[in-house]
Every structure is written in C-alpha cells, then in structure tokens.
Amino acid sequence: MKKEFDTVVVGGGASGLTAAVFAARMGCSVLVLEQKEKLCKKIYATGNGKCNFTNKDWQASYFRGSDFSLAEPVLRSFDLEDTLAFFKEIGVYPKERNGYFYPASEQAASVAESLSREARRLGVECLTGVKVSRVYKEQKSSKGTAHAETRESCTENAGIFVVETDNGKFFGKSLVLATGGKASPAHGSDGSGYPFAKSFGHTVIPPLPAIVQLKAEGKFFKTLAGVRTDGRVTLHIGKDIYAEEGELLFAAYGISGIPVMQVSRYASVALYEKKNVTAELDLFPALEEGALAQEIARRFRLMKDNTAEEALAGLCNHKLNYVMLQQCGLEPTKKAGAYGKKEASALAEIVKHFTVKITDTNGFEQAQACTGGVPLTELTESMESKLVSGLFITGELADIDGTCGGYNLQWAWSSGAAAGKKIGGTYASHSTVETKH
Ligand SMILES: Cc1cc2nc3c(=O)[nH]c(=O)nc-3n(C[C@H](O)[C@H](O)[C@H](O)COP(=O)(O)OP(=O)(O)OC[C@H]3O[C@@H](n4cnc5c(N)ncnc54)[C@H](O)[C@@H]3O)c2cc1C
C-alpha cells in the first residue's frame, strides 16, 4: 500500500471525513486512519439515530468556548446553505422540523454512509481498525534515511508528518488531527488527540463533559425518577444565570432533558472551578406564581374532604405533587381543607422556584460533546496551526462546543471543510476532481 499522501487525516469521524472529501476534491491524495471498525461511528448515534445535522437558526452565540467569536468566520466559510448543498450533492436530502435539519430518510446512517461513500468515490484511502499512537514532523528529508524514497515529492523545507500506527508508519505533507474530544468514548473519541496536539506545542484547555445530565442533591430524586414535565431550568453560578425551557426529565441521580443538557456545560466548568452551582426549576411555567397559588387554593377549598395530594391531581405529575407537598412541609395525606391561601402560596412558590444543589455531571460516557481542547487563538480560520505549518486541528478537538440542535455537527462540517479546502489549495499533487454525481 502507498505510504505517502498529500494529507493524512487522523480520525474518520464527522470533521475528519469532511476535511478528507474537500482536500480530495481539490486533487489531494488523502489517507484517513480510523481506529474503530467503521467510519463515522458516532454519526450513526446522533439525534437519537436520526442525525440532527444542522439548524436553520444559525448564530455564533450557539457556540461556546474560550474564544468562541473566532468560530464565526470558520462557520461563515461553510455555512448553513453550503452544508445543505453539500449534503444534497452527496445524496442526503434534508428535512426540516422546527428549524432542525435531519436527513429525509430520518436515518443517521444516510449521513454517515453518504459521507464515507463520497470519500471513497474520490479515491480517499480509508483504513479502519487502525489506531494512531504517535505523530510528529520531521523537519528535513535528508536523502539516505530509511524513508527517503517515500518522501520524494515533499519539499525540502516543508518537512513531513510521520504518523505511527499499529499498522506501520504513514507520511503526509500535511496532517489533520480530527480525533474528536472525550465525549462518548464508546464511539471512538477517547481523548487520544489531546497529547498529539500537545506534542506539537499546543495548549489544551482541560476537556469537561458538555451536553450532559446533572447530578443533584436530594433523596426525593429516587421518587421522581422517570417523571417528565414541561419546565424551565435556571442555573445559578455566583451572579451568572443560564436558563432554558423545555421538557425536564427527573432521574434517580438528578435532572436531565434538553434544557438541562443545554446549560450543563456551564455547570461542568463551574464545578471544575470548585464553584457552587444550583438549579432553580420552574415546574409549572404555564401559570404565573400568583395565578398558580390561586388555583391551588381553589382546589384546597373545592376538594376539602379529599387529601391534599388528591386535590392537586391533574396539576403536575402525581409524583411531583407528592414531593412538592413534602418539600413545603405539608402532609400529602392530610385533608385538603386543613390548608388555606397561606399554604397554597407557599406551595406555588416551591413549584415555581424548586431549587436543588448540583453536585456533579454525568461522565464523558454519557456526554454528547465536551468543552475544552485547543484554543482557536492558536489556529487560523482554516483550522491550521499557527505553531506548525501543515498541521490542522478540526471538530471537537478544538475548543468549541455547540448547544443541542445540530450545532456540534455544523462545527464539524465547517471546520473540516475549512481545513480540507486549505489543504487542497496548498498540497494537492493532482488536478481538481469532479464533484457532481
Ligand atoms: C449520542 C450522541 C448524539 C449526538 N447527536 C448530535 C446531533 O444530533 N447533532 C449534532 O450536531 N451533534 C450531535 N452530537 C455531537 C457530534 O456527533 C460531535 O460533536 C461530532 O461528531 C464531532 O466530530 P469530530 O469529527 O470532532 O469527532 P468524532 O465524530 O467523534 O470523530 C472522531 C474520530 O476519530 C477517531 N479517533 C480518535 N482517536 C484516534 C486515534 N488515535 N487513531 C485513529 N482514530 C482515532 C474516533 O474513533 C472517531 O471516529 C452527538 C454526540 C453523541 C455522542
């Protein structure tokens, strides 16, 4: 097998394959090295198997990181229109639901397979089941060394990247680190890219779980496990607040659901910095506190001979009603008539501002993304290293994480395309390849 390429891509996931496709379209010889048994393993699991691959509502503020404003030019260089056009071109017809884009097939496999097929169609060599263990750059290609004949096409000054794997060494005029971060290691992103980036002199901001469930204090969580309810979560970290609304999900360990996942990265960072984090839950957003108090008082009056718990039936989930009464110091089995306006107001306050202490997040195994990575200040808008020319860092390995809604994949496509195009324009040894099918 050929050992030397215009570019070697470490990681056959979302950003790596995108980089590979764009570099190959511009005439580069490309090798993708993927440690898992198949390409794009994570993509198959995205969006609950449907792959929410981008979003109509597209703003830089949906992306977080130490220098998230630097993500904007990268995202603009391959934006929503480009993303939809690209996927249509390779066979993925998009379907929009409330601004969220999925493949019309509603199968994440369509995205993974179309991308892999396009890479292979363009002649990209994809080696799966091959783990990269070390990467470095040899500055001079002096004739007479063991690899001299494999490096004929490299310019003397540019140097060459050496990629060591459990299946031998490979060489690239350029190198893309697209290993992902540490979220969901079962899909291959096991954090192995961080030491590679560090070995080239890059900073790595410690990765932490993002888009993840939150663990909270309280014995009542065991009772509430499995309860789903519309609500609002407001995270309090010192004077900072982060709020989201949607379906909340209770678990024995704490809280989950989309709104919780959306704010979780702030809890992750704050807990890492040993700050206090509390989550205030509004468990009945449909009514203002005063109106809710009146409704509860009305029920206490109307159903005075029933238990307090029975009087609340049909308001919140019955398990929530029970726990809220207890948290308020009211006895669920006592006659509702024993309680009046004062208790109703106290209960409404608890339901609207139920506050729990966040103790931890779930681990990387459950996280859908991670914070941290290589800061964008160390990369150009083409995702090229400012420290080592020809080295590119894409996707989650860079310090950008998006909110739920297709933004993490959008970052993967945009950063991958930016790198691939720059590589194509700089290192291609052949002419441009036909992109139309
Ligand atoms: C369950 C789940 C659901 C998600 N759903 C969505 C969604 O619907 N929408 C959305 O926008 N985002 C979603 N995401 C996030 C999104 O999938 C990631 O942000 C995105 O895949 C990151 O792309 P990447 O190229 O940086 O890394 P990855 O896609 O993780 O790819 C990295 C690849 O590198 C390989 N690799 C790592 N180290 C080595 C090595 N040493 N040698 C060889 N290969 C290596 C890995 O095996 C992996 O295949 C989801 C994530 C998860 C876990």
The ligand as a MOL file (V3000), in Angstrom:
LIG
                    3D

  0  0  0     0  0            999 V3000
M  V30 BEGIN CTAB
M  V30 COUNTS 53 58 0 0 0
M  V30 BEGIN ATOM
M  V30 1 C -25.0480 10.1910 21.3440 0
M  V30 2 C -24.6430 11.4530 20.6090 0
M  V30 3 C -25.5950 12.1540 19.8730 0
M  V30 4 C -25.2400 13.3350 19.2080 0
M  V30 5 N -26.1790 13.9580 18.4400 0
M  V30 6 C -25.8480 15.0740 17.7640 0
M  V30 7 C -26.7940 15.6940 16.8910 0
M  V30 8 O -27.8950 15.2010 16.6590 0
M  V30 9 N -26.4150 16.8680 16.2920 0
M  V30 10 C -25.1640 17.4190 16.4830 0
M  V30 11 O -24.8840 18.4710 15.9190 0
M  V30 12 N -24.2360 16.7990 17.2410 0
M  V30 13 C -24.5330 15.6450 17.8790 0
M  V30 14 N -23.5860 15.0160 18.6330 0
M  V30 15 C -22.2050 15.5770 18.6860 0
M  V30 16 C -21.4360 15.2740 17.3790 0
M  V30 17 O -21.6420 13.9390 17.0000 0
M  V30 18 C -19.9300 15.5440 17.5720 0
M  V30 19 O -19.7600 16.8770 18.0080 0
M  V30 20 C -19.1540 15.3570 16.2730 0
M  V30 21 O -19.2800 14.0260 15.8080 0
M  V30 22 C -17.6710 15.6660 16.4780 0
M  V30 23 O -16.9860 15.4390 15.2700 0
M  V30 24 P -15.4080 15.1610 15.2710 0
M  V30 25 O -15.0110 14.9490 13.8970 0
M  V30 26 O -14.7260 16.2200 16.0510 0
M  V30 27 O -15.2210 13.8380 16.1430 0
M  V30 28 P -15.8890 12.3910 16.0430 0
M  V30 29 O -17.0890 12.4190 15.1770 0
M  V30 30 O -16.0190 11.9480 17.4590 0
M  V30 31 O -14.7940 11.5460 15.2750 0
M  V30 32 C -13.5080 11.3330 15.7940 0
M  V30 33 C -12.9800 10.0390 15.2140 0
M  V30 34 O -11.5930 9.9270 15.4830 0
M  V30 35 C -11.2920 8.5790 15.7840 0
M  V30 36 N -10.0430 8.5310 16.5760 0
M  V30 37 C -9.8190 9.1080 17.7740 0
M  V30 38 N -8.5490 8.8690 18.1720 0
M  V30 39 C -7.9720 8.1120 17.2000 0
M  V30 40 C -6.6780 7.5370 17.0420 0
M  V30 41 N -5.7210 7.7050 17.9710 0
M  V30 42 N -6.4280 6.8020 15.9120 0
M  V30 43 C -7.3890 6.6320 14.9380 0
M  V30 44 N -8.6290 7.1500 15.0710 0
M  V30 45 C -8.9250 7.9000 16.1710 0
M  V30 46 C -12.5120 8.1160 16.5670 0
M  V30 47 O -12.6290 6.7020 16.5710 0
M  V30 48 C -13.6470 8.8190 15.8480 0
M  V30 49 O -14.2270 8.0270 14.8300 0
M  V30 50 C -23.9010 13.8300 19.3000 0
M  V30 51 C -22.9470 13.1120 20.0510 0
M  V30 52 C -23.3100 11.9380 20.6870 0
M  V30 53 C -22.2650 11.1790 21.4650 0
M  V30 END ATOM
M  V30 BEGIN BOND
M  V30 1 1 1 2
M  V30 2 1 2 3
M  V30 3 2 2 52
M  V30 4 2 3 4
M  V30 5 1 4 5
M  V30 6 1 4 50
M  V30 7 2 5 6
M  V30 8 1 6 7
M  V30 9 1 6 13
M  V30 10 2 7 8
M  V30 11 1 7 9
M  V30 12 1 9 10
M  V30 13 2 10 11
M  V30 14 1 10 12
M  V30 15 2 12 13
M  V30 16 1 13 14
M  V30 17 1 14 15
M  V30 18 1 14 50
M  V30 19 1 15 16
M  V30 20 1 16 17
M  V30 21 1 16 18
M  V30 22 1 18 19
M  V30 23 1 18 20
M  V30 24 1 20 21
M  V30 25 1 20 22
M  V30 26 1 22 23
M  V30 27 1 23 24
M  V30 28 2 24 25
M  V30 29 1 24 26
M  V30 30 1 24 27
M  V30 31 1 27 28
M  V30 32 2 28 29
M  V30 33 1 28 30
M  V30 34 1 28 31
M  V30 35 1 31 32
M  V30 36 1 32 33
M  V30 37 1 33 34
M  V30 38 1 33 48
M  V30 39 1 34 35
M  V30 40 1 35 36
M  V30 41 1 35 46
M  V30 42 1 36 37
M  V30 43 1 36 45
M  V30 44 2 37 38
M  V30 45 1 38 39
M  V30 46 1 39 40
M  V30 47 2 39 45
M  V30 48 1 40 41
M  V30 49 2 40 42
M  V30 50 1 42 43
M  V30 51 2 43 44
M  V30 52 1 44 45
M  V30 53 1 46 47
M  V30 54 1 46 48
M  V30 55 1 48 49
M  V30 56 2 50 51
M  V30 57 1 51 52
M  V30 58 1 52 53
M  V30 END BOND
M  V30 END CTAB
M  END
